[in-house]
Amino acid sequence: MLIGSATWSQVLIIGVVGTALNYLLGDLVILRASSNTVASIIDGLVAAILAYAVMEGWGAVVTRDFWAILLFGVLVAGFEFYFHNYLEKSEEVEP
């Protein structure tokens, strides 16, 4: 929202749905079947595609927000990379 033209409701939808999709797809399926790097990249792609779909569905001008959506995907992928490392090293989290 700070770097694009997304509204609070768009950000809320992207956040809630993106968290659920990335957990189900990225953490439970892909992370267990492949490497942290692959799972993190998929998480970033899912986040960017979801953001694009929500913005497009709302009728927003997505072309001017392309860089914001791309940056969002890269930030999610980077965060997920370090979060997956934490999950794999933590004794409190079931592998």
TORFI-941316 format. One record per atom (N, C-alpha, C, CB): y, z, x; residue number from 1; atom name; residue in one letter. Coordinates in steps of 0.001 Angstrom, whole numbers, plus 500000, padded with zeros to 6 digits. Each point is the difference from the previous one (the first is absolute). Glycine has a CB too. Layout:
<nodes>
     yy     zz     xx   k  a r
      Y      Z      X NUM CA A
...
</nodes>
This chain:
<nodes>
     yy     zz     xx   k  a r
 498813 500000 500825   1  N M
 501187 500000 499175   1 CA M
 501252 500000 500870   1  C M
 498745 501203 498191   1 CB M
 501178 499435 502964   2  N L
 501173 500073 500861   2 CA L
 500310 498689 500696   2  C L
 499501 502381 500327   2 CB L
 499497 496779 499900   3  N I
 500238 498766 500741   3 CA I
 499857 498754 499141   3  C I
 499200 501162 502020   3 CB I
 500450 498973 496729   4  N G
 499844 498862 499108   4 CA G
 500726 500261 498696   4  C G
 497792 499446 501045   4 CB G
 501866 499800 497948   5  N S
 500666 500160 498711   5 CA S
 499075 500616 498955   5  C S
 501438 498042 500553   5 CB S
 497551 502685 499881   6  N A
 499046 500604 499068   6 CA A
 500654 501161 499253   6  C A
 498084 499325 501497   6 CB A
 501520 500839 497246   7  N T
 500488 501119 499194   7 CA T
 499054 501186 500157   7  C T
 501076 498410 498346   7 CB T
 499334 502744 501135   8  N W
 499145 501192 500077   8 CA W
 498673 499783 499297   8  C W
 502037 501421 500096   8 CB W
 497980 497914 498762   9  N S
 498747 499777 499277   9 CA S
 499072 499060 500774   9  C S
 501215 500366 497832   9 CB S
 499331 498633 502838  10  N Q
 499178 499121 500820  10 CA Q
 499404 500768 501175  10  C Q
 501419 498039 499328  10 CB Q
 499379 502781 501316  11  N V
 499522 500791 501133  11 CA V
 498911 500970 499554  11  C V
 502252 499797 501100  11 CB V
 497921 500804 497729  12  N L
 499002 500934 499475  12 CA L
 498675 499290 499727  12  C L
 501841 501378 498987  12 CB L
 498217 497470 500397  13  N I
 498779 499237 499713  13 CA I
 499321 499571 501298  13  C I
 501002 499192 497834  13 CB I
 499768 500280 503108  14  N I
 499436 499583 501286  14 CA I
 499380 501193 500708  14  C I
 501702 498156 500183  14 CB I
 498958 502998 499779  15  N G
 499488 501191 500673  15 CA G
 498701 500515 499402  15  C G
 502326 500570 500555  15 CB G
 497630 499560 498128  16  N V
 498813 500554 499342  16 CA V
 498820 499033 500078  16  C V
 501490 501298 498454  16 CB V
 498736 497468 501152  17  N V
 498908 499013 500017  17 CA V
 499581 499688 501437  17  C V
 500848 499008 497837  17 CB V
 500120 500897 503066  18  N G
 499689 499719 501398  18 CA G
 499187 501104 500647  18  C G
 502082 498684 500130  18 CB G
 498256 502559 499567  19  N T
 499240 501123 500543  19 CA T
 498556 499954 499522  19  C T
 502091 501376 500080  19 CB T
 497717 498382 498632  20  N A
 498644 499943 499445  20 CA A
 499211 498829 500585  20  C A
 500843 501054 497883  20 CB A
 499769 497760 502166  21  N L
 499302 498826 500545  21 CA L
 499666 500170 501476  21  C L
 501183 498576 498333  21 CB L
 499778 501914 502434  22  N N
 499747 500165 501436  22 CA N
 498948 501066 500268  22  C N
 502344 499293 500458  22 CB N
 497618 501736 498726  23  N Y
 498961 501020 500180  23 CA Y
 498630 499426 499657  23  C Y
 501665 501816 499470  23 CB Y
 498228 497551 499366  24  N L
 498710 499472 499562  24 CA L
 499517 498859 500887  24  C L
 500575 500667 497676  24 CB L
 500298 498404 502621  25  N L
 499598 498825 500769  25 CA L
 500015 500283 501505  25  C L
 500905 498538 498174  25 CB L
 500213 501953 502317  26  N G
 500153 500178 501444  26 CA G
 499227 501160 500574  26  C G
 502195 499017 499751  26 CB G
 497893 502157 499610  27  N D
 499388 501199 500573  27 CA D
 498518 500144 499663  27  C D
 502219 501075 499859  27 CB D
 497414 498648 498920  28  N L
 498612 500205 499596  28 CA L
 499082 498830 500320  28  C L
 500863 501445 498221  28 CB L
 499660 497349 501775  29  N V
 499149 498828 500197  29 CA V
 500163 499418 501410  29  C V
 500161 499512 497540  29 CB V
 501026 500018 502774  30  N I
 500198 499260 501246  30 CA I
 499933 500902 501230  30  C I
 501401 498382 498738  30 CB I
 499206 502805 501208  31  N L
 499982 500898 501162  31 CA L
 498580 500408 500366  31  C L
 502263 500839 499357  31 CB L
 496906 499382 499640  32  N R
 498605 500380 500269  32 CA R
 499179 498824 500526  32  C R
 500171 501728 498205  32 CB R
 500197 497052 501409  33  N A
 499216 498826 500377  33 CA A
 500500 499334 501280  33  C A
 499514 499665 497595  33 CB A
 501716 500613 502811  34  N S
 500537 499333 501185  34 CA S
 500843 500973 500812  34  C S
 499995 497795 498790  34 CB S
 500959 501679 501931  35  N S
 500794 500833 500897  35 CA S
 501295 500472 499333  35  C S
 499027 498760 501947  35 CB S
 501612 502179 498701  36  N N
 501272 500530 499540  36 CA N
 501060 498904 499974  36  C N
 499393 502255 500919  36 CB N
 500613 496893 500079  37  N T
 501001 498939 500072  37 CA T
 499873 499053 498813  37  C T
 499991 500170 502500  37 CB T
 498803 499410 497190  38  N V
 499779 499088 498872  38 CA V
 500418 500672 498691  38  C V
 498093 498891 501241  38 CB V
 501508 502356 498560  39  N A
 500351 500718 498771  39 CA A
 501512 500173 499877  39  C A
 497798 501198 500089  39 CB A
 502884 499076 501013  40  N S
 501450 500176 499972  40 CA S
 500716 498700 499662  40  C S
 499776 501829 501676  40 CB S
 499752 497075 498895  41  N I
 500600 498694 499691  41 CA I
 499792 499651 498535  41  C I
 499608 499246 502361  41 CB I
 499197 500986 497124  42  N I
 499723 499738 498579  42 CA I
 500888 500873 499118  42  C I
 497618 499383 500558  42 CB I
 502551 501886 499801  43  N D
 500878 500893 499234  43 CA D
 501436 499471 499971  43  C D
 498538 501947 500627  43 CB D
 501952 497584 500516  44  N G
 501345 499439 500052  44 CA G
 500129 498743 499164  44  C G
 500253 500959 502261  44 CB G
 498734 498175 497787  45  N L
 500015 498777 499188  45 CA L
 499961 500316 498510  45  C L
 498858 498786 501858  45 CB L
 500281 502159 497763  46  N V
 499912 500387 498586  46 CA V
 501352 500543 499517  46  C V
 497529 500521 500274  46 CB V
 503105 500305 500535  47  N A
 501298 500571 499626  47 CA A
 501055 498907 499847  47  C A
 499400 502123 501201  47 CB A
 500639 496942 499742  48  N A
 500989 498924 499934  48 CA A
 499745 499075 498808  48  C A
 500243 500117 502491  48 CB A
 498495 499542 497270  49  N I
 499673 499127 498866  49 CA I
 500314 500683 498678  49  C I
 498207 498910 501362  49 CB I
 501483 502380 498547  50  N L
 500319 500743 498780  50 CA L
 501512 500063 499777  50  C L
 497904 501358 500294  50 CB L
 502850 498903 500763  51  N A
 501458 500041 499880  51 CA A
 500535 498646 499545  51  C A
 500109 501761 501797  51 CB A
 499374 497179 498780  52  N Y
 500403 498656 499596  52 CA Y
 499675 499746 498529  52  C Y
 499637 499205 502352  52 CB Y
 499153 501168 497231  53  N A
 499582 499761 498608  53 CA A
 500862 500780 499013  53  C A
 497665 499603 500800  53 CB A
 502638 501638 499526  54  N V
 500834 500805 499099  54 CA V
 501405 499415 499919  54  C V
 498654 502057 500557  54 CB V
 501901 497578 500594  55  N M
 501349 499426 500003  55 CA M
 500025 498665 499249  55  C M
 500474 501139 502201  55 CB M
 498511 498046 498018  56  N E
 499924 498703 499318  56 CA E
 499816 500193 498499  56  C E
 499028 498959 502072  56 CB E
 500122 501969 497542  57  N G
 499755 500273 498585  57 CA G
 501225 500529 499279  57  C G
 497653 500454 500579  57 CB G
 503210 500228 500147  58  N W
 501208 500558 499415  58 CA W
 501104 498953 499915  58  C W
 499370 502248 500895  58 CB W
 500384 496590 499707  59  N G
 501007 498934 499977  59 CA G
 501057 500177 501072  59  C G
 499606 499765 497575  59 CB G
 500109 501023 503454  60  N A
 500952 500199 501090  60 CA A
 500032 498765 500888  60  C A
 499604 502488 499940  60 CB A
 501476 497371 500780  61  N V
 500116 498896 500942  61 CA V
 499280 500419 501274  61  C V
 502225 499208 499008  61 CB V
 496509 500388 501108  62  N V
 499140 500483 501069  62 CA V
 500350 499356 501338  62  C V
 498194 500380 498321  62 CB V
 502386 498424 501650  63  N T
 500263 499319 501266  63 CA T
 500944 500799 500888  63  C T
 499638 497821 498854  63 CB T
 501337 502807 500580  64  N R
 500915 500774 500843  64 CA R
 499372 501318 500436  64  C R
 501939 498950 498822  64 CB R
 497003 501473 500513  65  N D
 499324 501234 500355  65 CA D
 498767 499769 500869  65  C D
 500842 500970 497884  65 CB D
 498948 497802 502589  66  N F
 498817 499693 500796  66 CA F
 499903 500908 501214  66  C F
 500115 497634 499225  66 CB F
 500964 502524 501515  67  N W
 499969 500813 501218  67 CA W
 499778 501469 499676  67  C W
 501520 498362 501114  67 CB W
 499022 502092 497755  68  N A
 499772 501390 499581  68 CA A
 498533 500216 499655  68  C A
 502357 500144 499135  68 CB A
 497034 498899 500176  69  N I
 498587 500103 499643  69 CA I
 499131 499935 501257  69  C I
 500473 498943 497754  69 CB I
 499866 500174 503174  70  N L
 499263 499899 501255  70 CA L
 500117 501297 500808  70  C L
 500397 497511 500017  70 CB L
 500806 503035 500083  71  N L
 500207 501258 500708  71 CA L
 499218 501125 499332  71  C L
 502276 499223 500722  71 CB L
 497711 500791 497958  72  N F
 499244 501005 499254  72 CA F
 498511 499924 500358  72  C F
 501689 499882 498119  72 CB F
 497750 498922 501900  73  N G
 498587 499821 500355  73 CA G
 499701 500458 501416  73  C G
 499900 498087 498428  73 CB G
 500990 501596 502507  74  N V
 499812 500417 501392  74 CA V
 500084 501519 500123  74  C V
 500967 497816 500789  74 CB V
 499978 502805 498515  75  N L
 500125 501460 500039  75 CA L
 498765 500679 499414  75  C L
 502487 499768 499824  75 CB L
 497006 499709 499069  76  N V
 498787 500563 499396  76 CA V
 498824 499858 500961  76  C V
 500857 499445 497691  76 CB V
 498986 499389 502918  77  N A
 498900 499777 500945  77 CA A
 500100 500959 501187  77  C A
 499902 497579 499310  77 CB A
 501297 502607 501214  78  N G
 500191 500918 501125  78 CA G
 499687 501435 499628  78  C G
 501730 498475 500884  78 CB G
 498772 501966 497966  79  N F
 499716 501359 499543  79 CA F
 498506 500190 499780  79  C F
 502265 500116 498927  79 CB F
 497086 498912 500434  80  N E
 498569 500101 499717  80 CA E
 499175 500054 501282  80  C E
 500374 498768 497862  80 CB E
 500047 500510 503182  81  N F
 499283 500024 501272  81 CA F
 499942 501432 500540  81  C F
 500736 497625 500489  81 CB F
 500401 503046 499524  82  N Y
 500030 501377 500518  82 CA Y
 499347 500982 499034  82  C Y
 502095 499449 501241  82 CB Y
 498028 500303 497466  83  N F
 499367 500868 499016  83 CA F
 498481 499900 500083  83  C F
 501996 499745 498509  83 CB F
 497474 499048 501662  84  N H
 498546 499827 500150  84 CA H
 499499 500726 501248  84  C H
 500135 497770 498827  84 CB H
 500639 502145 502267  85  N N
 499619 500741 501216  85 CA N
 499932 501495 499721  85  C N
 501069 498228 501423  85 CB N
 499906 502285 497847  86  N Y
 499999 501417 499634  86 CA Y
 498767 500340 499174  86  C Y
 502508 500018 500047  86 CB Y
 497191 499157 498953  87  N L
 498843 500253 499143  87 CA L
 498697 500006 500790  87  C L
 501230 498950 498108  87 CB L
 498644 500126 502830  88  N E
 498768 499913 500777  88 CA E
 499841 501173 500967  88  C E
 500127 497523 499801  88 CB E
 500971 503052 500669  89  N K
 499945 501107 500970  89 CA K
 499989 501369 499337  89  C K
 501188 498548 501610  89 CB K
 499268 501527 497157  90  N S
 500125 501279 499315  90 CA S
 498627 500529 499588  90  C S
 502283 499334 499184  90 CB S
 497501 501939 501061  91  N E
 498748 500635 499582  91 CA E
 500050 500437 498544  91  C E
 499645 500762 502343  91 CB E
 501541 499271 497083  92  N E
 500163 500429 498619  92 CA E
 499732 498891 499000  92  C E
 501648 501641 500796  92 CB E
 498327 497122 499668  93  N V
 499814 498834 499136  93 CA V
 498602 499455 500217  93  C V
 502470 499449 500067  93 CB V
 496833 500290 498855  94  N E
 498647 499441 500097  94 CA E
 500069 498572 500512  94  C E
 499211 501475 498119  94 CB E
 499988 498179 502887  95  N P
 500046 498637 500556  95 CA P
 499490 498950 499036  95  C P
 499705 500983 502234  95 CB P
</nodes>
